[in-house]
């Protein structure tokens, strides 16, 4: 794909994407990254599913807990993740 210099070109995908939706703390606040310290999680981090049409679905809604480390199984049928129920 070609585009103008400095512009991004995106290809569409025909599969779902799993991700963790972490609440923003504002433009000037530091956020907690579990990759740096696994015990450092943000409360209310939900497991999400993004469909190819752009619609989103909440798979695991956490109110006082957090989801981290989503991993897709090799056959693409399962999602493994860590769920902290109360932070």
Secondary structure, DSSP 4 states (H G I P E B T S, - for coil): ----TT-------SS-EEEEE-----SSSPPP-TTT-TT---TTBEEEEE-TTS-EEEEE--SS-EEEEEEE-TTSS-EEEEEES--
